[in-house]
Amino acid sequence: MKFCKAIVLLNMLLVPVAYAAAPPIVALEEAAEITQLRIQQQAADRAVVYGRMCDYCETLRLTIDADTTILRRGNRLNLTQATQLRSGATVLFDPASRRVTRVIFWN
């Protein structure tokens, strides 16, 4: 019984220390769900897409480059193929640089 009390007491002492030592949460990626994604190709390996995080949010200009992964039904697409699609997609991007890391078409 004394052992159980000691464990509880130890937990009560260590939990505040663990919270104080925890680093802040940093968003590495944001996601926008766009119902009618339209990719505007600017060069062979560069494009722009516009989207909003919510109905009342500002419109974001996001850049797509050669390192962006574009997926549809589990298959990779190139940028030219993706510009021809007019369907919804989830766009994952770096919030600091607004560079798109992945585009996942819904259908």
ROSE-4610 file (N, C-alpha, C; in Angstrom, 1 decimal, always signed):
// ROSE-4610
residu = [M/M/M/K/K/K/F/F/F/C/C/C/K/K/K/A/A/A/I/I/I/V/V/V/L/L/L/L/L/L/N/N/N/M/M/M/L/L/L/L/L/L/V/V/V/P/P/P/V/V/V/A/A/A/Y/Y/Y/A/A/A/A/A/A/A/A/A/P/P/P/P/P/P/I/I/I/V/V/V/A/A/A/L/L/L/E/E/E/E/E/E/A/A/A/A/A/A/E/E/E/I/I/I/T/T/T/Q/Q/Q/L/L/L/R/R/R/I/I/I/Q/Q/Q/Q/Q/Q/Q/Q/Q/A/A/A/A/A/A/D/D/D/R/R/R/A/A/A/V/V/V/V/V/V/Y/Y/Y/G/G/G/R/R/R/M/M/M/C/C/C/D/D/D/Y/Y/Y/C/C/C/E/E/E/T/T/T/L/L/L/R/R/R/L/L/L/T/T/T/I/I/I/D/D/D/A/A/A/D/D/D/T/T/T/T/T/T/I/I/I/L/L/L/R/R/R/R/R/R/G/G/G/N/N/N/R/R/R/L/L/L/N/N/N/L/L/L/T/T/T/Q/Q/Q/A/A/A/T/T/T/Q/Q/Q/L/L/L/R/R/R/S/S/S/G/G/G/A/A/A/T/T/T/V/V/V/L/L/L/F/F/F/D/D/D/P/P/P/A/A/A/S/S/S/R/R/R/R/R/R/V/V/V/T/T/T/R/R/R/V/V/V/I/I/I/F/F/F/W/W/W/N/N/N]
num = [1/1/1/2/2/2/3/3/3/4/4/4/5/5/5/6/6/6/7/7/7/8/8/8/9/9/9/10/10/10/11/11/11/12/12/12/13/13/13/14/14/14/15/15/15/16/16/16/17/17/17/18/18/18/19/19/19/20/20/20/21/21/21/22/22/22/23/23/23/24/24/24/25/25/25/26/26/26/27/27/27/28/28/28/29/29/29/30/30/30/31/31/31/32/32/32/33/33/33/34/34/34/35/35/35/36/36/36/37/37/37/38/38/38/39/39/39/40/40/40/41/41/41/42/42/42/43/43/43/44/44/44/45/45/45/46/46/46/47/47/47/48/48/48/49/49/49/50/50/50/51/51/51/52/52/52/53/53/53/54/54/54/55/55/55/56/56/56/57/57/57/58/58/58/59/59/59/60/60/60/61/61/61/62/62/62/63/63/63/64/64/64/65/65/65/66/66/66/67/67/67/68/68/68/69/69/69/70/70/70/71/71/71/72/72/72/73/73/73/74/74/74/75/75/75/76/76/76/77/77/77/78/78/78/79/79/79/80/80/80/81/81/81/82/82/82/83/83/83/84/84/84/85/85/85/86/86/86/87/87/87/88/88/88/89/89/89/90/90/90/91/91/91/92/92/92/93/93/93/94/94/94/95/95/95/96/96/96/97/97/97/98/98/98/99/99/99/100/100/100/101/101/101/102/102/102/103/103/103/104/104/104/105/105/105/106/106/106/107/107/107]
x = [+0.8/+0.0/+0.9/+2.0/+2.9/+3.5/+3.8/+4.4/+3.5/+2.2/+1.2/+1.1/+1.1/+1.1/+2.4/+3.5/+4.7/+4.7/+4.1/+4.0/+3.1/+2.0/+1.0/+1.7/+2.4/+3.1/+4.2/+4.9/+6.0/+5.4/+4.2/+3.5/+3.1/+2.6/+2.1/+3.2/+4.4/+5.6/+6.2/+6.1/+6.8/+6.0/+4.6/+3.8/+4.0/+4.0/+4.2/+5.6/+6.6/+7.9/+7.9/+7.2/+7.1/+6.4/+5.3/+4.6/+5.5/+6.3/+7.1/+8.3/+8.7/+9.8/+9.4/+8.1/+7.6/+7.8/+8.3/+8.5/+7.2/+7.2/+5.9/+5.6/+4.3/+3.9/+4.1/+4.7/+5.0/+4.3/+3.5/+2.8/+3.8/+4.1/+5.0/+4.3/+3.0/+2.2/+0.8/+0.2/-1.2/-1.9/-3.2/-4.0/-5.2/-5.5/-6.7/-7.4/-8.7/-9.5/-10.3/-10.0/-10.5/-11.4/-12.7/-13.7/-13.5/-13.0/-12.7/-11.3/-10.3/-8.9/-8.6/-8.0/-7.6/-6.1/-5.3/-3.8/-3.5/-2.8/-2.4/-0.9/-0.5/+0.9/+1.6/+2.7/+3.5/+4.7/+5.2/+6.4/+6.3/+7.2/+7.2/+7.2/+7.9/+8.0/+7.5/+6.6/+6.2/+4.7/+3.9/+2.5/+2.1/+0.9/+0.2/-1.2/-1.6/-2.9/-3.4/-4.7/-5.3/-6.3/-6.3/-7.2/-7.4/-8.5/-8.7/-8.9/-8.4/-8.5/-10.0/-10.8/-12.2/-12.9/-14.3/-15.1/-14.8/-14.4/-14.2/-12.7/-11.8/-10.4/-9.9/-8.8/-8.2/-7.8/-7.7/-7.3/-5.8/-5.3/-3.8/-3.3/-2.2/-1.5/-0.4/-0.6/+0.4/+1.1/+2.4/+3.2/+3.5/+3.5/+3.8/+5.1/+6.0/+7.3/+7.6/+8.8/+9.1/+9.1/+9.3/+9.3/+7.9/+6.9/+5.5/+5.1/+4.5/+3.9/+2.4/+2.0/+0.6/+0.1/-1.0/-1.6/-3.1/-3.5/-4.9/-5.1/-6.0/-6.3/-5.0/-4.1/-2.9/-1.8/-2.0/-1.0/-0.5/+0.8/+1.5/+1.1/+0.9/+0.7/+1.8/+2.0/+2.9/+2.1/+2.8/+2.1/+1.2/+1.5/+0.7/-0.6/-0.5/-1.7/-2.6/-2.0/-2.8/-3.5/-3.0/-3.6/-4.9/-5.0/-6.2/-7.4/-7.1/-8.2/-9.0/-10.3/-11.1/-11.9/-11.3/-12.0/-11.4/-12.0/-11.6/-10.3/-9.6/-8.3/-8.0/-7.1/-6.6/-5.1/-4.8/-3.6/-2.8/-1.7/-0.8/+0.3/+0.6/+1.6/+2.3/+3.5/+4.3/+3.8/+3.3/+2.7/+3.7/+4.9/+5.9/+6.2/+6.5/+6.9/+5.7/+4.6/+3.4/+3.7/+4.7/+5.0/+4.3/+3.6/+2.8/+3.7/+3.5/+4.3/+3.6/+2.2/+1.4/+0.1/-0.4/-1.8/-2.4/-3.5/-4.2/-5.6/-5.8/-7.1/-8.1/-9.3/-10.3/-10.8/-11.0/-11.5/-10.8]
y = [-1.2/+0.0/+1.3/+1.2/+2.4/+2.6/+1.5/+1.5/+2.3/+2.0/+2.7/+4.1/+4.5/+5.9/+6.6/+5.9/+6.5/+6.8/+5.8/+6.0/+7.2/+7.3/+8.4/+9.7/+9.8/+11.0/+11.4/+10.4/+10.6/+11.2/+10.6/+11.1/+12.5/+12.9/+14.2/+15.2/+14.8/+15.7/+15.8/+14.8/+14.8/+15.4/+15.3/+15.8/+17.3/+18.2/+19.6/+19.8/+19.0/+19.2/+18.8/+17.7/+17.3/+18.4/+19.0/+20.0/+21.2/+21.6/+22.8/+22.5/+21.3/+21.0/+20.7/+20.6/+20.3/+21.4/+21.2/+22.3/+22.7/+24.0/+24.4/+23.7/+23.6/+22.9/+23.9/+23.4/+24.2/+23.5/+24.2/+23.7/+23.5/+22.3/+22.0/+22.0/+21.7/+21.6/+22.1/+22.8/+23.1/+22.4/+22.3/+21.6/+22.5/+22.5/+23.2/+22.2/+22.1/+21.2/+22.1/+21.9/+22.8/+22.0/+22.4/+21.6/+21.6/+22.7/+22.8/+23.3/+22.4/+22.8/+23.1/+24.3/+24.7/+25.1/+24.3/+24.5/+25.4/+26.5/+27.3/+27.1/+26.4/+26.1/+27.3/+27.6/+28.8/+28.4/+27.2/+26.6/+25.1/+24.4/+23.0/+22.4/+23.0/+22.5/+23.4/+24.4/+25.4/+25.8/+25.9/+26.3/+27.0/+27.6/+28.3/+27.7/+27.7/+27.3/+28.3/+28.7/+29.6/+28.8/+29.0/+28.4/+29.1/+28.7/+29.3/+28.2/+28.5/+27.5/+27.4/+28.4/+28.4/+29.4/+29.4/+30.3/+31.8/+32.1/+33.5/+33.9/+33.0/+33.2/+33.9/+34.5/+35.2/+34.1/+34.5/+33.6/+33.5/+32.3/+32.1/+31.7/+32.3/+31.9/+30.9/+29.7/+28.6/+28.2/+27.9/+27.6/+26.1/+25.5/+24.1/+24.1/+23.2/+23.1/+21.6/+21.4/+20.0/+19.0/+19.5/+18.6/+18.2/+18.8/+18.6/+17.2/+16.4/+15.1/+15.3/+14.9/+15.0/+13.6/+13.3/+11.9/+11.9/+10.9/+10.7/+9.2/+8.7/+7.3/+6.5/+7.0/+6.3/+6.4/+7.0/+7.1/+8.5/+8.6/+9.9/+10.5/+11.8/+12.5/+13.5/+13.9/+15.0/+16.3/+17.4/+18.7/+18.9/+18.5/+18.7/+17.9/+16.7/+15.9/+16.5/+17.1/+17.6/+18.9/+19.7/+20.9/+20.6/+19.4/+19.1/+18.6/+18.3/+17.8/+19.0/+18.8/+19.8/+19.1/+18.7/+18.0/+18.5/+18.1/+18.5/+17.8/+18.5/+17.9/+18.5/+17.8/+18.3/+18.7/+20.0/+20.6/+20.8/+20.1/+20.3/+21.2/+22.1/+23.1/+23.6/+24.2/+24.7/+26.1/+26.4/+27.7/+28.9/+28.6/+29.7/+30.2/+29.2/+29.5/+29.5/+28.9/+28.7/+27.8/+26.9/+25.9/+24.7/+24.2/+23.0/+21.7/+20.9/+19.7/+18.5/+18.4/+17.3/+17.8/+17.3/+17.5/+16.1/+15.9/+14.6/+14.8/+14.4/+14.5/+13.5/+13.9/+13.1/+11.9/+12.2/+11.1/+11.2]
z = [+0.0/+0.0/+0.0/+0.8/+0.8/-0.5/-1.2/-2.6/-3.5/-3.5/-4.4/-4.1/-2.8/-2.4/-2.9/-2.8/-3.3/-4.8/-5.6/-7.0/-7.4/-6.7/-6.9/-6.6/-5.5/-5.1/-6.1/-6.5/-7.5/-8.8/-9.3/-10.5/-10.3/-9.1/-8.9/-8.9/-8.5/-8.5/-9.9/-10.7/-12.0/-13.2/-13.1/-14.1/-14.4/-13.4/-13.7/-14.3/-13.9/-14.5/-16.0/-16.3/-17.7/-18.6/-18.1/-18.8/-19.1/-18.0/-18.1/-19.1/-19.3/-20.2/-21.6/-21.8/-23.2/-24.1/-25.3/-26.3/-26.9/-27.4/-28.0/-29.3/-29.6/-30.8/-32.0/-33.0/-34.2/-35.4/-36.2/-37.4/-38.5/-38.9/-40.0/-41.3/-41.3/-42.5/-42.2/-43.2/-43.1/-44.2/-44.2/-45.2/-45.6/-46.8/-47.3/-48.2/-48.0/-48.8/-49.8/-51.1/-52.1/-53.0/-53.1/-53.8/-55.4/-55.9/-57.3/-57.5/-57.4/-57.5/-59.0/-59.2/-60.5/-60.4/-61.0/-61.0/-62.2/-62.0/-63.1/-63.3/-64.4/-64.7/-65.2/-64.7/-65.1/-65.9/-65.6/-66.3/-66.3/-66.9/-66.9/-65.5/-64.5/-63.2/-62.1/-62.5/-61.5/-61.8/-60.8/-60.9/-59.7/-59.8/-58.7/-58.5/-57.2/-56.9/-55.8/-55.9/-54.9/-54.1/-52.8/-51.9/-50.6/-49.9/-48.6/-47.5/-46.3/-45.2/-44.7/-44.9/-44.5/-45.4/-45.3/-46.1/-45.8/-44.6/-44.3/-44.2/-44.5/-44.5/-45.8/-45.7/-46.9/-47.9/-49.2/-50.2/-50.2/-50.2/-50.2/-51.6/-51.9/-53.2/-52.8/-53.3/-53.0/-54.2/-54.0/-55.2/-55.2/-56.4/-56.7/-57.4/-57.0/-57.7/-58.1/-58.5/-59.0/-57.8/-56.6/-55.4/-54.9/-55.4/-55.0/-55.4/-54.5/-54.9/-55.2/-56.3/-56.8/-56.9/-56.2/-56.2/-56.6/-57.3/-57.6/-57.6/-56.7/-56.6/-56.3/-55.6/-55.2/-56.3/-57.4/-58.5/-58.6/-58.8/-59.0/-60.4/-60.4/-61.6/-61.8/-63.0/-63.2/-63.3/-63.3/-63.2/-64.4/-65.6/-66.8/-66.6/-66.2/-65.9/-64.9/-63.8/-62.7/-63.2/-64.1/-64.5/-65.3/-65.9/-66.7/-65.8/-64.5/-63.7/-63.1/-62.9/-62.3/-61.2/-60.2/-59.1/-57.7/-56.7/-55.3/-54.9/-54.0/-53.6/-52.2/-51.5/-50.3/-50.6/-50.3/-50.6/-49.3/-49.1/-48.0/-48.3/-47.4/-47.7/-46.5/-46.7/-45.6/-45.3/-44.1/-43.9/-43.9/-43.7/-43.7/-45.1/-46.0/-47.4/-48.4/-47.9/-48.8/-50.0/-49.8/-50.9/-50.7/-51.7/-51.6/-51.6/-50.6/-50.5/-51.1/-51.0/-51.6/-52.0/-53.1/-53.6/-53.7/-53.0/-53.1/-53.6/-54.8/-55.5/-54.9/-54.7/-54.0/-54.9/-56.2/-57.1/-58.4]
